[in-house]
Amino acid sequence: MRDPGALDAFSGDESVVAPVRPLAAVRARSVADVQATLSWASQHGVPITARGGGTGKAGGCVPDAHGVVLSLAELDSIRSVEARHGWAEVDAGVITGPFREAMEEQRLFYPPDPGALDACTLGGNVATNAGGPVALKYGVTRDYVLGVEAVLADGTKLELGRRQPKGVAGYDLARLLVGSEGTLAVITGVRLGVLPRPREILAALLPFASIDDAADAVARSRLLGLRPRALEFFDRTALQRAARSPGFPQDPAWGALLLVEFDGEPGEPEAALLRFVEGLDKAPLDVQVATGEARRRDLWRLRRETSRLVKAGAAGWITEDVAVPVGSVPELVALLPGLGERFGLCALAYGHAGDGNLHVNLIWDEPEAGEQAEAAADAVIEAALRLGGTISAEHGIGLAKRRFLPREIGDRSLQLMRALKDQFDPKGILNPGKVLGGPW
């Protein structure tokens, strides 16, 4: 495909990284297509950027201007489901949300639920080690990857992994590809673990008088020995900006909001919610239990729209998906008002606070206010690292965060990663410049 108009659809993702029109794009309809494309690219030294749904937030699938995009979106079949073994085999282009729904119909449960689950692909989820709200209890994509079908840069197909939960035969190359963002191989298929579907799920909104009270409740949840399915946090500024949209929960008295969800056998979620509320040092202003599945889904729809709602009408923004140890969530949240004042921006946070993962948004409504945005982002990263956290919990590194990587992992680790890259991709054609690429 060489038509310029058509190529624009393959030029960017959902990050703030500027789109780049590739030289061409290939729509793979089989694994053989992927092999042929990579074999040709390897022979001619042409950069290849694999692409799923294009929903990434770190510039991971922004292509090279002299390269080719390899779209896997049309590899979209669920190959098999083995309920008795606890896994399903899928093509890389299967959309995450419909796959989860298909598992539900078979009384199975695939937990990872990234925000773009109605558009992102399972192969892309594996390439970025996607998470989501229920990662608090059930873990991220890596925890469900049993096996990977992948194609190396020279076109060689590999079958990696296993078909049972336990196995230590050699290095775990399948999981090495998880989170590699298309820099080591192109993932064409995945064997994913699936669980029995929980019998009961209960969600509730817990508004608090202050950000400190809500953040302390997040830290307290772990000490109580509870395992919420999800524990989502919204600070006051996030609530105020999102509440401009009809239907978003709002009350001027709210300083912050938690969306908590428990699951289990009948009766267990209600008991867990009660124990959680009673165990807090600072009680919530209210406990609004979602009555019925429709209301629960409405709450989650609004949660998934939060990113869009808080940015509505803004001139620009930067989002950092940092994570810190759960007990440090109150300290990270407390820094944001001062940081916003210091750089003349709107600094807010929402996200998966139950496992320490906050989406810190730096937003400006006037174009000139964005001049300090990069410095503000740097301050957020430094704060997360100082608190023992990470620069990216689930969005990946891509192009957007590669300058921060040495601050977290150090020179020797970078050397080892570059050596691995050279072994997998000696000609450097796979998603060049991403993750480990310079300049620093």
DRENGULO-520916 format. One record per residue: residue in one letter; x, y, z of N, C-alpha, C in turn. Coordinates in steps of 0.2 Angstrom, whole numbers, padded with zeros to 4 digits, always signed. Layout:
AXYZXYZXYZ...
# end
This chain:
M+0004-0006+0000+0000+0000+0000+0004+0006+0000R+0004+0011-0005+0008+0016-0005+0004+0023-0006D-0003+0023-0006-0007+0029-0007-0006+0033-0001P-0004+0040-0002-0002+0044+0004-0008+0045+0009G-0014+0045+0006-0020+0046+0011-0021+0040+0015A-0020+0034+0012-0021+0028+0016-0016+0027+0021L-0010+0029+0019-0004+0029+0024-0005+0033+0030D-0009+0038+0030-0009+0043+0035-0013+0039+0041A-0017+0034+0040-0020+0030+0045-0015+0026+0049F-0009+0025+0046-0004+0021+0050+0002+0025+0052S+0001+0032+0053+0006+0036+0054+0007+0038+0062G+0002+0036+0066+0003+0038+0073-0001+0034+0078D-0001+0036+0084-0005+0032+0089-0009+0037+0093E-0011+0036+0099-0014+0040+0104-0010+0044+0108S-0003+0044+0107+0001+0048+0111+0002+0055+0108V+0006+0059+0111+0007+0066+0109+0013+0066+0104V+0016+0061+0103+0021+0060+0098+0019+0062+0091A+0022+0066+0087+0020+0068+0081+0020+0062+0076P+0014+0062+0072+0014+0056+0067+0019+0057+0062V+0021+0051+0059+0025+0051+0053+0023+0046+0048R+0022+0049+0042+0019+0045+0036+0025+0040+0034P+0023+0033+0034+0028+0028+0032+0029+0028+0024L+0034+0025+0022+0035+0024+0015+0029+0019+0012A+0027+0014+0016+0022+0010+0013+0019+0006+0019A+0014+0002+0018+0011-0002+0023+0009-0008+0020V+0009-0014+0024+0007-0020+0022+0002-0023+0027R-0004-0025+0024-0009-0028+0029-0008-0035+0028A-0005-0038+0034-0004-0045+0034-0011-0049+0035R-0012-0054+0031-0018-0058+0031-0016-0066+0033S-0010-0067+0034-0008-0073+0037-0001-0073+0040V+0001-0078+0044+0008-0078+0046+0013-0078+0041A+0012-0081+0035+0016-0082+0030+0017-0075+0027D+0012-0070+0027+0013-0063+0025+0018-0060+0029V+0018-0061+0036+0022-0058+0040+0029-0060+0039Q+0030-0067+0038+0037-0069+0037+0040-0067+0030A+0036-0066+0025+0038-0064+0019+0040-0056+0019T+0036-0053+0023+0038-0045+0023+0044-0044+0027L+0045-0048+0033+0051-0047+0037+0057-0050+0033S+0057-0055+0029+0062-0058+0025+0065-0053+0020W+0060-0050+0017+0061-0045+0012+0065-0039+0015A+0062-0036+0021+0064-0031+0024+0071-0032+0027S+0073-0038+0029+0079-0039+0032+0084-0039+0026Q+0083-0042+0020+0087-0042+0014+0089-0035+0012H+0084-0030+0013+0085-0024+0010+0086-0018+0015G+0086-0020+0022+0088-0016+0027+0082-0010+0028V+0076-0013+0027+0070-0008+0027+0067-0008+0034P+0067-0003+0038+0063-0003+0045+0056-0005+0044I+0054-0009+0049+0048-0012+0050+0045-0010+0057T+0039-0007+0057+0035-0006+0063+0029-0010+0063A+0028-0015+0067+0022-0019+0068+0017-0014+0071R+0011-0016+0069+0005-0011+0072-0001-0016+0073G-0004-0015+0079-0011-0018+0080-0016-0013+0079G-0019-0011+0085-0025-0006+0085-0023+0001+0085G-0016+0003+0086-0014+0010+0086-0016+0014+0091T-0017+0010+0097-0020+0014+0103-0015+0016+0108G-0009+0014+0107-0003+0016+0111-0003+0023+0113K+0000+0024+0119+0001+0031+0122+0008+0033+0123A+0013+0030+0120+0020+0031+0121+0024+0032+0114G+0020+0032+0108+0023+0033+0102+0026+0026+0100G+0024+0021+0102+0028+0014+0101+0026+0012+0094C+0021+0014+0090+0020+0012+0084+0020+0018+0079V+0023+0023+0080+0025+0028+0076+0030+0026+0071P+0029+0026+0065+0034+0022+0060+0040+0027+0058D+0045+0024+0055+0050+0027+0052+0048+0030+0045A+0050+0036+0043+0048+0039+0037+0050+0035+0031H+0056+0031+0032+0058+0027+0026+0057+0020+0027G+0052+0018+0032+0051+0012+0033+0044+0009+0031V+0042+0003+0033+0036+0000+0031+0032-0002+0038V+0025+0000+0038+0021-0002+0044+0018-0009+0042L+0019-0014+0047+0016-0021+0046+0010-0021+0050S+0004-0021+0047-0002-0021+0051-0004-0028+0052L-0006-0030+0058-0008-0036+0060-0015-0037+0062A-0019-0031+0060-0026-0031+0062-0030-0036+0059E-0028-0038+0053-0033-0043+0050-0031-0050+0052L-0026-0051+0056-0025-0058+0059-0029-0058+0065D-0036-0060+0065-0040-0058+0070-0045-0064+0072S-0042-0070+0072-0046-0076+0074-0044-0079+0081I-0049-0081+0084-0048-0085+0090-0047-0092+0088R-0041-0094+0088-0039-0101+0085-0043-0107+0089S-0042-0106+0096-0045-0112+0100-0046-0110+0107V-0051-0113+0110-0052-0112+0117-0052-0119+0121E-0047-0119+0126-0047-0126+0129-0048-0124+0137A-0055-0124+0138-0057-0122+0145-0054-0127+0150R-0054-0134+0148-0051-0138+0153-0044-0138+0155H-0040-0135+0150-0033-0133+0151-0032-0126+0154G-0037-0122+0153-0037-0115+0156-0033-0110+0151W-0033-0111+0144-0030-0107+0140-0034-0106+0133A-0033-0101+0130-0035-0099+0123-0030-0097+0118E-0030-0099+0112-0025-0097+0107-0028-0093+0102V-0025-0087+0101-0028-0081+0097-0023-0079+0092D-0025-0076+0087-0021-0072+0083-0019-0065+0086A-0014-0062+0084-0012-0056+0087-0017-0050+0086G-0021-0050+0081-0025-0045+0079-0032-0045+0082V-0033-0050+0087-0040-0050+0090-0041-0045+0095I-0046-0041+0095-0048-0036+0099-0049-0038+0106T-0046-0035+0111-0046-0037+0118-0053-0037+0121G-0057-0032+0120-0064-0032+0123-0069-0038+0120P-0069-0038+0114-0073-0044+0111-0071-0051+0113F-0064-0051+0114-0061-0058+0116-0063-0059+0123R-0063-0054+0128-0065-0055+0135-0073-0057+0135E-0077-0054+0130-0084-0055+0130-0085-0063+0128A-0081-0065+0123-0082-0072+0120-0080-0077+0126M-0075-0075+0130-0073-0079+0136-0079-0079+0141E-0082-0074+0142-0088-0073+0147-0093-0078+0145E-0095-0078+0138-0100-0083+0135-0098-0090+0137Q-0092-0092+0138-0090-0098+0140-0089-0099+0147R-0091-0094+0151-0090-0094+0158-0083-0094+0160L-0079-0091+0156-0072-0090+0157-0071-0082+0158F-0065-0081+0161-0063-0074+0162-0056-0073+0160Y-0055-0068+0156-0048-0065+0154-0047-0058+0157P-0043-0058+0163-0043-0052+0166-0041-0045+0163P-0035-0045+0160-0032-0039+0158-0037-0034+0154D-0038-0028+0156-0043-0024+0154-0041-0017+0152P-0036-0016+0148-0033-0009+0146-0039-0004+0144G-0037+0002+0145-0043+0007+0144-0046+0007+0137A-0042+0005+0132-0044+0005+0125-0046-0002+0123L-0049-0006+0128-0050-0013+0126-0055-0014+0120D-0059-0009+0118-0063-0010+0113-0060-0009+0106A-0053-0007+0106-0050-0005+0100-0043-0009+0100C-0040-0010+0106-0033-0012+0106-0033-0020+0105T-0027-0022+0102-0027-0029+0100-0023-0033+0106L-0024-0040+0106-0021-0044+0111-0013-0044+0109G-0011-0044+0103-0004-0044+0101-0001-0038+0104G-0005-0032+0103-0002-0026+0105-0002-0026+0113N-0007-0029+0116-0006-0029+0123+0000-0033+0126V+0001-0038+0122+0007-0042+0124+0014-0038+0123A+0014-0035+0117+0020-0031+0115+0021-0025+0120T+0016-0023+0124+0017-0017+0128+0016-0019+0136N+0014-0026+0137+0012-0028+0143+0007-0024+0147A+0001-0023+0143-0004-0019+0145-0007-0021+0152G-0010-0017+0155-0013-0018+0162-0020-0016+0162G-0022-0012+0167-0029-0010+0167-0031-0010+0175P-0037-0008+0176-0040-0008+0183-0039-0015+0187V-0041-0020+0184-0041-0026+0188-0034-0030+0189A-0029-0026+0186-0022-0029+0187-0021-0029+0195L-0025-0025+0199-0024-0024+0206-0024-0031+0209K-0029-0035+0207-0030-0042+0210-0027-0047+0205Y-0028-0046+0199-0027-0052+0194-0020-0051+0190G-0017-0046+0190-0011-0045+0187-0011-0042+0180V-0006-0041+0176-0006-0038+0170-0005-0044+0164T-0004-0041+0158-0004-0046+0153+0001-0052+0153R+0007-0050+0156+0012-0055+0156+0010-0061+0160D+0006-0060+0165+0004-0065+0170-0001-0070+0166Y-0003-0069+0160-0007-0073+0157-0004-0076+0150V+0002-0074+0149+0005-0077+0143+0009-0083+0144L+0006-0089+0141+0009-0095+0142+0013-0096+0136G+0011-0094+0130+0015-0095+0124+0015-0090+0119V+0020-0089+0115+0020-0084+0109+0022-0087+0103E+0018-0085+0098+0021-0087+0091+0023-0080+0088A+0029-0080+0086+0033-0074+0084+0037-0075+0078V+0038-0070+0074+0043-0070+0068+0048-0065+0069L+0055-0068+0068+0061-0064+0069+0062-0060+0063A+0067-0055+0064+0068-0050+0059+0070-0053+0052D+0072-0059+0052+0074-0062+0046+0069-0067+0043G+0063-0067+0046+0057-0070+0043+0056-0077+0047T+0060-0079+0051+0060-0086+0054+0054-0086+0060K+0050-0091+0059+0044-0091+0064+0047-0095+0070L+0045-0093+0076+0046-0096+0082+0040-0098+0086E+0040-0104+0089+0035-0106+0094+0038-0106+0101L+0036-0101+0105+0039-0101+0112+0034-0102+0117G+0036-0104+0123+0032-0105+0129+0030-0112+0130R+0024-0113+0133+0022-0119+0136+0014-0120+0136R+0011-0125+0138+0004-0126+0138+0002-0128+0145Q+0006-0127+0150+0004-0129+0157+0007-0123+0161P+0004-0122+0167+0006-0116+0171+0013-0117+0173K+0016-0122+0174+0023-0123+0177+0028-0126+0171G+0034-0123+0171+0039-0125+0167+0045-0121+0167V+0051-0124+0168+0057-0120+0168+0062-0123+0163A+0060-0125+0158+0065-0128+0153+0068-0122+0149G+0074-0120+0151+0078-0115+0148+0075-0108+0150Y+0078-0103+0146+0076-0096+0147+0069-0095+0145D+0065-0091+0148+0058-0089+0146+0058-0084+0141L+0059-0086+0134+0059-0082+0129+0053-0079+0127A+0047-0083+0129+0041-0080+0127+0039-0074+0131R+0041-0074+0137+0040-0068+0142+0045-0063+0140L+0050-0064+0138+0055-0059+0136+0052-0054+0130L+0048-0057+0126+0045-0053+0121+0039-0049+0124V+0036-0051+0130+0031-0047+0133+0034-0040+0135G+0031-0035+0132+0034-0028+0134+0039-0026+0129S+0041-0030+0124+0047-0028+0120+0045-0023+0115E+0039-0021+0114+0036-0016+0109+0038-0017+0102G+0039-0023+0100+0040-0024+0093+0047-0023+0091T+0052-0023+0096+0059-0022+0094+0063-0028+0094L+0060-0034+0096+0064-0040+0096+0061-0045+0091A+0055-0045+0090+0051-0049+0085+0044-0047+0084V+0041-0049+0079+0034-0047+0078+0029-0053+0080I+0025-0052+0085+0021-0057+0088+0015-0058+0083T+0014-0064+0082+0008-0066+0077+0002-0070+0080G+0004-0073+0086-0001-0077+0090+0001-0077+0097V-0004-0079+0101-0003-0079+0108-0007-0085+0111R-0004-0088+0116-0008-0093+0120-0009-0090+0127L-0015-0088+0129-0017-0084+0135-0020-0088+0140G-0018-0088+0146-0022-0091+0151-0029-0088+0153V-0034-0092+0154-0040-0089+0156-0042-0093+0163L-0047-0089+0166-0049-0091+0173-0056-0093+0173P-0059-0096+0178-0066-0097+0179-0069-0090+0180R-0075-0088+0177-0078-0082+0178-0080-0081+0185P-0079-0075+0189-0081-0074+0195-0089-0074+0195R-0092-0077+0201-0099-0077+0201-0103-0071+0203E-0099-0067+0206-0103-0060+0209-0097-0055+0209I-0100-0049+0206-0095-0043+0206-0099-0037+0209L-0096-0033+0213-0099-0027+0216-0095-0021+0216A-0097-0016+0213-0094-0009+0213-0097-0004+0217A-0093+0001+0219-0096+0006+0223-0091+0012+0223L-0095+0018+0223-0091+0024+0223-0090+0027+0230L-0084+0029+0232-0083+0031+0239-0080+0038+0239P-0084+0043+0239-0081+0050+0239-0078+0052+0246F-0073+0056+0246-0069+0058+0252-0069+0065+0252A-0068+0068+0258-0068+0075+0259-0062+0078+0257S-0056+0075+0256-0050+0077+0254-0046+0072+0250I-0041+0075+0246-0037+0070+0243-0033+0066+0247D-0031+0069+0253-0027+0065+0258-0031+0059+0261D-0037+0060+0262-0041+0055+0265-0042+0049+0260A-0043+0051+0254-0044+0046+0249-0037+0042+0247A-0032+0046+0247-0025+0043+0246-0023+0038+0252D-0025+0040+0258-0023+0036+0264-0028+0030+0263A-0034+0030+0261-0038+0024+0260-0035+0019+0255V-0032+0022+0250-0028+0017+0245-0023+0013+0249A-0019+0017+0252-0013+0014+0256-0016+0009+0261R-0021+0011+0264-0024+0007+0270-0027+0000+0267S-0029+0000+0261-0032-0006+0258-0028-0012+0259R-0021-0011+0258-0017-0017+0258-0016-0019+0265L-0015-0015+0270-0014-0017+0277-0020-0021+0279L-0026-0019+0276-0032-0023+0279-0032-0030+0276G-0028-0032+0272-0028-0039+0269-0033-0040+0264L-0036-0035+0261-0041-0036+0256-0038-0036+0249R-0042-0040+0245-0040-0040+0238-0045-0037+0233P-0046-0030+0233-0051-0028+0228-0049-0030+0221R-0054-0031+0217-0053-0032+0210-0050-0026+0207A-0053-0020+0209-0050-0014+0206-0051-0008+0212L-0047-0003+0212-0047+0002+0216-0044+0008+0213E-0049+0012+0210-0047+0018+0205-0048+0024+0209F-0044+0029+0208-0043+0035+0212-0044+0041+0207F-0048+0046+0209-0049+0053+0205-0047+0058+0210D-0043+0063+0209-0042+0069+0213-0047+0074+0212R-0047+0079+0216-0052+0084+0215-0052+0088+0208T-0046+0089+0206-0045+0093+0199-0048+0088+0194A-0046+0082+0194-0049+0077+0189-0056+0077+0189L-0059+0077+0195-0067+0077+0196-0070+0083+0193Q-0067+0089+0194-0069+0095+0192-0069+0096+0184R-0064+0093+0181-0063+0094+0174-0068+0089+0171A-0068+0083+0173-0072+0077+0170-0080+0079+0171A-0081+0082+0177-0088+0083+0179-0092+0088+0174R-0088+0091+0169-0091+0096+0164-0095+0092+0159S-0094+0085+0159-0098+0081+0155-0104+0078+0159P-0110+0078+0156-0116+0076+0159-0115+0068+0161G-0117+0067+0167-0117+0060+0169-0111+0058+0173F-0106+0062+0173-0100+0060+0177-0102+0062+0185P-0101+0057+0189-0102+0058+0196-0099+0065+0199Q-0103+0069+0203-0100+0075+0205-0104+0078+0211D-0100+0081+0215-0103+0084+0221-0097+0089+0223P-0099+0096+0224-0094+0101+0226-0090+0099+0233A-0094+0095+0237-0090+0093+0243-0085+0088+0243W-0085+0084+0237-0080+0079+0236-0073+0082+0235G-0068+0080+0239-0061+0081+0238-0058+0076+0233A-0060+0070+0233-0057+0065+0229-0063+0059+0229L-0061+0054+0225-0066+0049+0224-0063+0043+0223L-0065+0037+0226-0063+0030+0224-0068+0026+0221L-0066+0023+0216-0071+0018+0213-0068+0011+0215V-0071+0007+0219-0069+0001+0222-0073-0005+0219E-0070-0010+0218-0074-0016+0215-0071-0022+0218F-0076-0027+0221-0074-0033+0223-0078-0039+0219D-0075-0045+0219-0078-0050+0216-0077-0057+0220G-0081-0062+0218-0080-0068+0222-0086-0072+0222E-0087-0077+0227-0093-0080+0227-0099-0076+0230P-0105-0078+0229-0111-0074+0232-0110-0072+0239G-0111-0066+0240-0110-0063+0247-0103-0061+0249E-0098-0063+0246-0091-0061+0247-0090-0054+0246P-0092-0051+0240-0090-0044+0238-0093-0039+0243E-0100-0041+0245-0103-0036+0250-0099-0036+0257A-0097-0042+0259-0093-0042+0265-0087-0039+0265A-0083-0039+0259-0077-0036+0258-0077-0029+0258L-0083-0026+0255-0084-0019+0254-0085-0016+0261L-0089-0020+0265-0090-0017+0272-0084-0017+0276R-0080-0022+0276-0074-0023+0279-0069-0017+0277F-0069-0016+0271-0065-0010+0269-0067-0004+0271V-0073-0002+0271-0075+0004+0274-0074+0005+0281E-0076+0000+0285-0075+0000+0292-0068+0000+0294G-0064-0002+0290-0057-0002+0292-0053+0004+0291L-0056+0009+0288-0053+0015+0286-0052+0020+0292D-0046+0024+0292-0046+0029+0297-0050+0035+0296K-0051+0037+0290-0055+0042+0288-0061+0040+0284A-0067+0040+0287-0073+0037+0283-0074+0041+0277P-0077+0038+0272-0079+0041+0266-0086+0045+0267L-0087+0050+0263-0093+0054+0264-0099+0050+0263D-0099+0045+0259-0104+0041+0257-0102+0035+0254V-0106+0030+0253-0105+0023+0250-0110+0022+0245Q-0109+0023+0238-0114+0023+0233-0113+0016+0229V-0117+0011+0231-0116+0004+0228-0119+0004+0222A-0116+0002+0217-0119+0001+0210-0124-0004+0210T-0131-0003+0209-0136-0007+0210-0137-0010+0203G-0135-0016+0202-0136-0019+0195-0131-0019+0191E-0130-0024+0186-0125-0024+0181-0124-0018+0177A-0130-0015+0175-0130-0009+0170-0127-0003+0173R-0129-0002+0180-0125+0004+0183-0118+0002+0184R-0116-0004+0185-0109-0005+0186-0105-0004+0179R-0108-0006+0174-0105-0004+0167-0105+0003+0166D-0110+0007+0168-0110+0014+0167-0104+0017+0170L-0103+0015+0177-0097+0018+0180-0091+0017+0177W-0090+0011+0174-0084+0009+0171-0083+0013+0164R-0089+0014+0161-0088+0018+0155-0086+0025+0156L-0089+0028+0162-0086+0034+0163-0079+0034+0165R-0077+0029+0169-0070+0029+0171-0065+0028+0165R-0068+0025+0160-0063+0024+0154-0063+0030+0150E-0068+0034+0151-0069+0041+0147-0065+0046+0151T-0063+0045+0157-0059+0050+0161-0054+0054+0157S-0050+0050+0154-0044+0053+0150-0046+0058+0145R-0051+0056+0141-0054+0061+0136-0057+0067+0140L-0061+0066+0145-0065+0071+0148-0061+0076+0151V-0055+0074+0155-0051+0079+0158-0047+0084+0153K-0046+0081+0147-0043+0085+0142-0047+0089+0137A-0054+0088+0138-0058+0092+0133-0057+0099+0133G-0056+0102+0128-0055+0109+0127-0048+0112+0128A-0044+0107+0130-0037+0109+0132-0033+0111+0126A-0028+0115+0127-0023+0117+0121-0018+0111+0120G-0016+0108+0126-0012+0102+0125-0011+0099+0132W-0007+0093+0132-0007+0089+0138-0001+0084+0137I+0002+0082+0143+0006+0077+0144+0004+0072+0149T+0003+0066+0148+0001+0061+0153+0007+0056+0155E+0008+0056+0161+0014+0051+0163+0010+0046+0167D+0011+0039+0165+0008+0034+0169+0013+0031+0174V+0015+0035+0179+0020+0033+0184+0017+0028+0189A+0021+0024+0192+0019+0020+0198+0024+0021+0204V+0021+0020+0210+0025+0021+0216+0023+0015+0220P+0027+0013+0225+0024+0009+0230+0018+0011+0233V+0013+0007+0235+0006+0009+0236+0006+0014+0242G+0011+0012+0247+0011+0017+0253+0013+0024+0252S+0016+0025+0246+0019+0031+0244+0014+0035+0239V+0008+0032+0238+0003+0036+0234+0001+0042+0237P+0000+0043+0244-0002+0049+0247+0003+0055+0246E+0009+0053+0246+0015+0058+0245+0015+0060+0238L+0014+0056+0233+0014+0058+0226+0009+0062+0224V+0003+0061+0227-0003+0065+0226-0002+0072+0229A+0001+0072+0235+0001+0078+0238+0006+0083+0234L+0010+0080+0230+0015+0085+0227+0012+0089+0221L+0006+0086+0218+0004+0089+0212+0001+0096+0212P-0003+0098+0217-0005+0105+0217+0001+0110+0217G+0006+0109+0221+0012+0113+0221+0016+0113+0214L+0016+0107+0211+0019+0106+0205+0015+0110+0199G+0009+0110+0199+0005+0114+0195+0006+0121+0195E+0006+0124+0202+0007+0131+0203+0014+0133+0200R+0019+0128+0202+0026+0130+0200+0027+0131+0192F+0024+0127+0188+0025+0127+0181+0019+0130+0177G+0014+0133+0181+0008+0136+0178+0004+0132+0174L+0003+0125+0176-0001+0120+0173-0006+0118+0177C-0011+0114+0174-0016+0110+0178-0013+0103+0179A-0011+0101+0185-0009+0095+0187-0014+0091+0191L-0016+0085+0188-0021+0081+0191-0019+0074+0190A-0022+0069+0194-0021+0062+0194-0027+0058+0195Y-0027+0053+0191-0033+0048+0192-0029+0041+0190G-0033+0036+0191-0030+0029+0189-0030+0024+0194H-0026+0019+0193-0026+0012+0196-0022+0013+0203A-0024+0017+0207-0020+0019+0213-0019+0013+0218G-0024+0008+0217-0023+0002+0222-0017-0002+0221D-0014-0002+0215-0007-0004+0214-0002+0001+0213G-0003+0007+0215+0002+0012+0215+0002+0016+0208N-0002+0014+0203-0001+0017+0196-0006+0023+0195L-0003+0029+0195-0007+0035+0194-0006+0038+0187H-0011+0040+0183-0010+0043+0177-0010+0051+0179V-0004+0054+0179-0003+0061+0181-0004+0065+0174N-0008+0069+0174-0010+0073+0168-0007+0080+0169L-0003+0083+0165-0001+0090+0165-0005+0093+0159I-0010+0098+0160-0014+0100+0155-0014+0108+0155W-0014+0111+0149-0014+0118+0149-0019+0120+0144D-0023+0125+0145-0028+0128+0141-0027+0133+0137E-0021+0136+0138-0019+0142+0133-0012+0139+0130P-0011+0140+0124-0005+0137+0120+0002+0139+0124E+0002+0146+0126+0009+0148+0129+0010+0145+0135A+0005+0142+0139+0006+0139+0145+0010+0132+0144G+0010+0129+0138+0013+0123+0137+0021+0123+0137E+0024+0129+0137+0031+0130+0137+0035+0126+0143Q+0031+0126+0148+0035+0123+0154+0033+0115+0155A+0029+0113+0150+0026+0106+0151+0032+0100+0151E+0037+0101+0147+0042+0096+0147+0046+0096+0154A+0047+0102+0157+0050+0102+0163+0046+0100+0169A+0039+0101+0168+0034+0098+0173+0034+0090+0173A+0034+0088+0167+0035+0080+0166+0041+0077+0169D+0046+0081+0168+0053+0079+0171+0052+0079+0179A+0049+0083+0182+0048+0084+0189+0044+0078+0191V+0038+0076+0187+0034+0070+0189+0038+0064+0189I+0042+0063+0184+0046+0057+0183+0051+0057+0189E+0055+0062+0191+0059+0062+0196+0056+0061+0203A+0050+0063+0204+0046+0062+0210+0045+0054+0211A+0043+0051+0205+0041+0044+0205+0047+0040+0207L+0053+0042+0204+0059+0038+0205+0061+0039+0212R+0061+0045+0215+0063+0046+0221+0059+0042+0226L+0053+0041+0225+0048+0037+0229+0049+0030+0228G+0054+0028+0224+0055+0020+0223+0050+0018+0217G+0048+0022+0213+0043+0020+0208+0046+0019+0201T+0042+0019+0196+0044+0018+0189+0041+0023+0184I+0045+0024+0179+0043+0029+0174+0037+0027+0170S+0035+0021+0169+0030+0018+0165+0027+0012+0168A+0021+0012+0170+0018+0006+0173+0014+0002+0168E+0012+0005+0163+0008+0001+0158+0008+0003+0151H+0010+0010+0150+0009+0013+0143+0016+0011+0139G+0021+0009+0142+0027+0007+0138+0032+0013+0137I+0037+0012+0134+0042+0017+0133+0042+0021+0126G+0042+0017+0121+0041+0020+0114+0046+0025+0113L+0043+0030+0110+0048+0036+0109+0047+0041+0114A+0041+0041+0117+0039+0047+0122+0043+0047+0128K+0045+0041+0130+0048+0040+0137+0056+0038+0137R+0058+0037+0131+0065+0034+0130+0070+0038+0134R+0069+0045+0134+0074+0049+0137+0075+0048+0145F+0069+0045+0148+0069+0044+0155+0072+0037+0157L+0073+0032+0152+0074+0026+0154+0081+0025+0158P+0086+0028+0156+0093+0027+0159+0092+0029+0167R+0087+0034+0168+0087+0036+0175+0084+0030+0180E+0080+0026+0177+0078+0020+0181+0082+0014+0181I+0085+0012+0175+0088+0005+0175+0095+0005+0175G+0099+0011+0173+0106+0011+0174+0109+0009+0168D+0116+0010+0167+0120+0009+0161+0121+0002+0160R+0122-0002+0165+0124-0009+0164+0118-0013+0161S+0112-0011+0164+0106-0015+0162+0104-0013+0154L+0106-0006+0153+0105-0004+0146+0109-0008+0141Q+0116-0009+0143+0120-0013+0139+0118-0020+0138L+0115-0023+0143+0113-0030+0142+0106-0030+0137M+0102-0025+0138+0096-0025+0134+0098-0023+0126R+0103-0019+0125+0105-0018+0118+0109-0024+0115A+0112-0028+0120+0115-0034+0117+0110-0039+0115L+0104-0039+0119+0099-0044+0117+0095-0041+0111K+0095-0035+0110+0092-0032+0104+0096-0034+0098D+0103-0034+0099+0107-0035+0093+0107-0043+0091Q+0105-0047+0096+0105-0054+0095+0098-0056+0091F+0093-0053+0093+0086-0054+0090+0086-0050+0083D+0089-0045+0083+0088-0040+0077+0094-0037+0075P+0099-0041+0072+0106-0039+0071+0106-0033+0066K+0101-0032+0061+0101-0027+0056+0098-0021+0059G+0095-0021+0065+0091-0016+0068+0085-0013+0064I+0081-0018+0061+0076-0015+0057+0069-0015+0061L+0069-0019+0067+0062-0019+0070+0061-0013+0075N+0056-0009+0073+0054-0003+0077+0060+0001+0079P+0064+0003+0074+0070+0006+0076+0069+0013+0080G+0073+0014+0085+0072+0021+0089+0068+0020+0095K+0064+0015+0095+0059+0014+0101+0063+0011+0107V+0061+0013+0113+0063+0010+0119+0071+0011+0120L+0075+0008+0117+0082+0009+0118+0086+0014+0114G+0082+0017+0109+0085+0021+0104+0087+0028+0107G+0092+0031+0104+0095+0037+0106+0091+0043+0102P+0093+0049+0103+0098+0051+0107+0095+0051+0114W+0099+0051+0119+0097+0051+0126+0096+0058+0128
# end
